Amino acid sequence: ARFDTLRQAVNAESAAASPARTFDAAEAARLIDAYYSELLRIRARPISLEAIRAVMAHDAKHLSRPEWRNNAFLRDVVVGKEDIFRHMLRAETDRRGTRLVLAMHAHYAEKGRWPASLDEFPIDNLKRARIDPYSGKDFVYRMEHGEPNLYTVGFDGDDDGGVHEPAFGEGQNNGDFNFWPHYRTRG
């Protein structure tokens, strides 16, 4: 019954957009398979800002096609996976940043001083952990007034001096995300 209701709604909207067309499940399945095959190729890349931009371009390409634009199911249910990739990128950034904060504190506990650079962080597999997924470069780490400052440049890729963006990871906002100190906001 739920499928029939969905099919009726899709047919009604498709008919309004293009009176000659109604919902064709076989055609929709073919388009969905093509969409996800390409999406899986994008997903095979390491999670990065470039991967999110590739998903955005992928969705824009499909939404520019009439067979996607005129079909409510394809347009509203299938397309729009950018947020999933954005959350994956945010989670990976959080994971790496948290590992760096832990390593920073381990160094302090062992040596009685903060590390002068990322090279002094005592962590296994640091080569990958120190890379900010948003920039593809090292997380920003520097000492300021004897205290460490560790942050990601975030979605816009601009170094805003470690000024924390409270809405980090939600859309295409500007601003950094501080891992340490925990948080310096715009004032």
C-alpha positions as CSV (number, residue, x, y, z in Angstrom):
1,A,0.0,0.0,0.0
2,R,2.8,2.4,0.8
3,F,4.5,1.7,-2.5
4,D,1.2,2.3,-4.4
5,T,0.8,5.6,-2.6
6,L,4.4,6.6,-3.5
7,R,3.9,5.5,-7.1
8,Q,0.6,7.5,-7.3
9,A,2.3,10.6,-5.9
10,V,5.3,10.2,-8.3
11,N,3.0,9.7,-11.3
12,A,1.0,12.8,-10.4
13,E,4.1,14.9,-10.1
14,S,5.7,13.4,-13.2
15,A,2.5,14.0,-15.2
16,A,2.3,17.6,-14.0
17,A,5.9,18.1,-15.1
18,S,5.6,16.2,-18.4
19,P,2.1,15.1,-19.3
20,A,3.3,12.3,-21.6
21,R,5.3,10.5,-18.9
22,T,4.3,8.4,-16.0
23,F,6.5,6.5,-13.5
24,D,8.5,3.7,-15.3
25,A,10.0,1.5,-12.7
26,A,12.4,-0.3,-15.1
27,E,13.7,3.0,-16.4
28,A,14.0,4.4,-12.8
29,A,16.0,1.2,-11.8
30,R,18.3,1.7,-14.7
31,L,19.0,5.3,-13.9
32,I,19.4,4.5,-10.2
33,D,22.0,1.7,-11.0
34,A,24.0,4.2,-13.2
35,Y,23.8,6.8,-10.5
36,Y,25.1,4.5,-7.7
37,S,27.7,2.9,-9.9
38,E,29.3,6.3,-10.5
39,L,28.8,7.2,-6.8
40,L,30.6,4.1,-5.7
41,R,33.6,5.0,-7.9
42,I,33.7,8.4,-6.2
43,R,33.5,6.7,-2.8
44,A,36.5,4.5,-3.6
45,R,38.6,7.7,-3.3
46,P,40.0,8.7,0.0
47,I,37.5,10.9,1.9
48,S,38.4,14.4,1.2
49,L,36.9,17.8,0.2
50,E,37.6,16.8,-3.4
51,A,35.4,13.7,-3.0
52,I,32.6,15.9,-1.7
53,R,33.0,18.3,-4.6
54,A,32.9,15.3,-7.0
55,V,29.6,14.1,-5.4
56,M,28.2,17.7,-5.7
57,A,29.2,17.7,-9.4
58,H,27.8,14.1,-9.8
59,D,24.4,15.2,-8.4
60,A,24.3,18.4,-10.4
61,K,25.0,16.4,-13.6
62,H,22.1,14.1,-12.9
63,L,19.7,16.9,-11.8
64,S,20.5,18.7,-15.1
65,R,19.0,15.8,-17.1
66,P,15.2,16.0,-17.8
67,E,14.6,12.3,-16.8
68,W,15.9,13.2,-13.3
69,R,14.4,16.7,-13.0
70,N,11.0,15.5,-14.1
71,N,10.8,12.5,-11.8
72,A,10.1,13.3,-8.1
73,F,11.4,10.0,-6.9
74,L,14.7,10.3,-8.6
75,R,15.1,14.0,-7.9
76,D,14.1,14.0,-4.2
77,V,14.9,10.5,-2.9
78,V,17.9,9.2,-4.8
79,V,19.9,12.3,-5.5
80,G,21.4,14.3,-2.6
81,K,24.2,12.1,-1.2
82,E,26.5,15.1,-0.6
83,D,25.4,15.3,3.1
84,I,26.5,11.7,3.7
85,F,29.9,12.4,2.3
86,R,30.1,15.7,4.2
87,H,29.4,13.8,7.5
88,M,32.0,11.2,6.6
89,L,34.5,13.9,6.0
90,R,33.6,15.6,9.3
91,A,33.9,12.3,11.2
92,E,37.3,11.5,9.7
93,T,38.5,15.0,10.5
94,D,37.2,14.6,14.1
95,R,39.0,11.2,14.4
96,R,42.3,12.5,13.2
97,G,42.1,15.7,15.2
98,T,41.2,13.8,18.4
99,R,44.2,11.5,17.8
100,L,46.4,14.5,17.5
101,V,45.1,16.0,20.7
102,L,45.7,12.8,22.5
103,A,49.3,12.6,21.2
104,M,49.8,16.3,22.1
105,H,48.8,15.5,25.7
106,A,50.9,12.3,25.8
107,H,53.9,14.4,24.8
108,Y,53.1,16.9,27.5
109,A,52.7,14.2,30.2
110,E,56.0,12.6,29.2
111,K,58.2,15.6,28.6
112,G,56.5,18.4,30.7
113,R,56.2,20.7,27.7
114,W,54.0,20.9,24.6
115,P,55.3,19.7,21.3
116,A,56.9,22.5,19.2
117,S,55.5,21.0,16.0
118,L,53.5,18.0,14.7
119,D,56.9,16.2,14.1
120,E,57.2,15.8,17.9
121,F,53.8,14.2,18.4
122,P,54.3,10.6,19.8
123,I,51.7,8.7,17.8
124,D,51.8,5.6,15.6
125,N,50.8,6.1,12.0
126,L,51.0,9.9,12.4
127,K,51.8,10.4,8.7
128,R,48.1,9.9,7.8
129,A,46.6,11.3,11.1
130,R,48.3,14.6,10.7
131,I,46.7,15.3,7.3
132,D,43.7,17.6,7.5
133,P,41.1,16.0,5.2
134,Y,39.8,19.4,4.3
135,S,43.0,20.8,3.0
136,G,45.1,17.7,2.2
137,K,47.9,19.3,4.2
138,D,48.9,19.1,7.8
139,F,46.4,20.2,10.4
140,V,47.5,23.7,11.6
141,Y,49.5,23.4,14.8
142,R,51.4,26.2,16.4
143,M,52.3,27.5,19.8
144,E,50.8,30.8,20.9
145,H,51.8,32.4,24.2
146,G,53.2,29.0,25.4
147,E,50.0,27.2,24.6
148,P,49.2,24.8,21.7
149,N,46.7,25.6,19.0
150,L,45.5,22.8,16.8
151,Y,42.8,23.2,14.2
152,T,41.4,22.3,10.7
153,V,40.9,25.0,8.1
154,G,37.4,23.5,7.4
155,F,35.3,23.5,4.2
156,D,36.5,26.8,2.8
157,G,40.2,25.8,3.0
158,D,41.1,29.2,4.4
159,D,43.2,29.6,7.5
160,D,41.2,32.0,9.7
161,G,43.8,31.9,12.5
162,G,42.1,29.2,14.5
163,V,38.9,31.2,15.0
164,H,36.4,28.5,15.7
165,E,33.3,28.2,13.5
166,P,30.4,26.9,15.7
167,A,28.5,25.6,12.6
168,F,31.5,23.6,11.4
169,G,30.5,20.7,9.2
170,E,27.1,22.1,8.5
171,G,27.0,23.1,4.9
172,Q,29.7,25.2,3.2
173,N,30.4,27.6,6.1
174,N,33.6,29.5,6.5
175,G,35.8,29.2,9.5
176,D,38.1,26.9,11.3
177,F,37.4,24.1,13.8
178,N,39.6,24.1,16.9
179,F,40.6,20.8,18.4
180,W,42.8,22.6,21.0
181,P,42.2,24.9,22.8
182,H,38.5,24.0,22.8
183,Y,37.0,26.6,21.3
184,R,37.9,30.2,20.5
185,T,34.9,31.7,18.8
186,R,34.5,34.9,16.8
187,G,34.0,37.7,19.1
